[in-house]
Amino acid sequence: MKSAKSSSVSSSIGVIVAVFAIVLGAVLPSQAASPSSSGRTGLPAQDNAASFLKGTWVGKAAGYNGGKYQGRNEAKFVITEVRGFSAKGTQQWRSPGAKSWSPAESVYFTLLFEDGAGLWQVYGVEGDATYIGSTTQDGGMYLIYLEPGRGVKDAAMRITLKKRG
C-alpha cells in the first residue's frame, strides 16, 4: 500500500508528464506538416540551433516559493556548452539586495522548434525542477520554473531574462 506522501509525489509527477504530453500532442502534429526555414518538412534549418543560448542570462523571478510570494528575486543562468538543440550550464539565485549568489547548480536546456519568426520554445531541467519557456522578439527569454517540492518547497515562478554582454 502506498503512503500518502508517495502517492502525492506520484500524482505530481503524473500531472507534469500529462501536461507535457498534451503540449507535445498539440504542437508536434502542426509542426510535422509545415515547412521550416530549411524548406524540409518538420526539420529545423540549423544543426547548431542552440548556439544563441551560450553566455550569461540575468533577470528577475516572481511567483510562489514554499507558500510565500516572492516578487523580485534575481536569477542568473550561465550557458557554457551548446550542441545541436541542447545546452548546459549553471543557474543561481539571490534575494533583492543580497550581494552574493546562491551556489551554482547544473541546468540543461533543449529547444523544441522555431516558429518561423525566429522564436524558440525552450524546455529545461535542473536537480528538482522543470523550465518551460520561449525566446522573445527583443532577444530575451521567458521561463516558467516549476518545482514539486512535497509541499514545503513547491514553487511556480516566472523568470524574465536578458542576455548580458
C-alpha positions in Angstrom: 0.0 0.0 0.0 1.4 3.4 -0.9 1.8 6.1 1.7 0.0 9.4 1.3 3.4 11.1 0.7 4.4 8.6 -2.0 1.0 8.9 -3.7 1.3 12.7 -3.7 4.7 12.7 -5.3 3.5 10.2 -7.9 0.4 12.4 -8.6 2.6 15.5 -9.0 4.9 13.7 -11.5 1.9 12.3 -13.3 0.4 15.8 -13.7 3.7 17.1 -15.1 4.0 14.3 -17.6 0.4 14.6 -18.7 0.7 18.4 -19.2 3.9 17.8 -21.2 2.2 15.1 -23.3 -0.7 17.4 -24.0 1.6 20.3 -25.1 3.6 18.0 -27.4 0.4 16.4 -28.8 -1.0 19.9 -29.6 2.3 21.3 -31.1 4.0 18.5 -32.9 1.3 17.5 -35.4 1.1 21.0 -36.8 4.9 21.3 -37.0 5.3 18.0 -38.7 3.2 19.1 -41.6 4.6 22.6 -42.0 7.8 23.5 -43.8 10.5 25.0 -41.7 13.0 27.6 -42.8 15.2 24.8 -44.2 12.5 24.0 -46.8 12.2 20.5 -45.4 9.1 19.5 -43.7 9.4 19.4 -39.9 13.2 19.7 -39.8 15.0 22.8 -38.5 17.4 24.7 -40.7 20.4 24.5 -38.5 22.3 21.9 -36.6 23.6 24.4 -34.0 20.3 26.0 -33.2 21.0 26.5 -29.5 24.2 28.5 -30.1 22.4 31.7 -29.3 21.9 30.5 -25.7 25.6 30.5 -24.9 26.6 33.2 -22.5 25.2 34.8 -19.3 21.5 35.5 -18.9 20.2 37.6 -16.0 16.8 38.7 -14.8 14.0 38.7 -12.3 11.8 35.9 -10.9 8.4 36.4 -9.4 5.9 33.8 -8.1 5.3 31.5 -5.2 8.0 29.5 -3.5 7.3 27.5 -0.3 3.9 29.0 0.0 5.1 32.6 0.0 5.1 35.1 -2.8 8.5 36.4 -3.9 8.4 39.3 -6.3 11.9 40.4 -7.0 14.4 37.5 -6.8 17.2 37.7 -9.2 18.1 34.8 -11.5 21.3 34.1 -13.4 22.0 31.4 -16.0 25.4 30.8 -17.4 25.3 28.6 -20.5 28.7 27.2 -21.2 28.2 24.4 -23.8 25.8 24.0 -26.7 25.4 21.2 -29.2 22.6 21.0 -31.8 19.4 21.9 -30.0 20.7 21.4 -26.5 22.6 23.5 -23.9 24.1 23.1 -20.5 25.3 25.5 -17.8 24.5 26.6 -14.3 21.8 28.6 -12.5 22.0 30.8 -9.5 19.5 32.9 -7.4 19.7 35.8 -4.9 17.2 37.8 -2.9 16.7 41.5 -3.6 19.6 43.5 -2.1 21.8 40.4 -1.5 25.4 40.7 -2.6 26.2 37.1 -3.1 24.5 34.5 -5.4 23.4 31.0 -4.3 25.8 28.1 -5.1 25.7 27.3 -8.8 23.6 24.3 -9.8 23.7 22.4 -13.1 20.9 23.2 -15.6 20.2 21.7 -19.0 18.0 23.1 -21.9 16.7 22.0 -25.2 14.8 23.7 -28.0 11.6 22.3 -29.3 11.0 24.3 -32.5 11.4 27.6 -34.2 8.2 29.3 -35.1 9.3 30.8 -38.4 9.8 34.3 -36.9 13.0 33.3 -35.0 11.3 32.5 -31.7 12.0 29.2 -30.0 10.2 27.1 -27.3 12.7 26.3 -24.6 12.5 23.4 -22.1 14.9 22.7 -19.3 15.6 20.8 -16.1 17.8 21.0 -13.0 18.0 18.8 -10.0 14.4 19.1 -8.8 12.6 21.5 -11.2 11.5 21.9 -14.7 11.6 25.0 -17.0 9.2 25.8 -19.8 9.6 28.9 -21.8 10.3 30.8 -25.0 12.5 33.4 -26.5 11.2 36.9 -27.1 11.3 39.2 -30.1 13.7 41.6 -28.3 16.3 38.8 -27.7 15.2 37.9 -24.2 13.7 34.8 -22.8 10.8 33.9 -20.5 11.0 30.8 -18.4 8.4 29.2 -16.1 10.1 27.5 -13.2 8.1 24.6 -11.7 9.3 22.7 -8.6 7.2 20.0 -7.0 8.8 20.1 -3.5 6.4 17.9 -1.5 4.6 20.9 -0.1 7.3 22.8 1.8 9.4 23.7 -1.2 6.8 23.8 -4.0 7.5 26.6 -6.4 6.0 28.2 -9.5 7.8 31.3 -10.8 8.0 33.3 -14.0 11.5 34.4 -14.9 12.2 37.2 -17.3 15.8 37.1 -18.7 18.1 39.2 -20.9 21.4 38.2 -22.2 24.3 40.1 -20.7 27.2 41.2 -22.8 
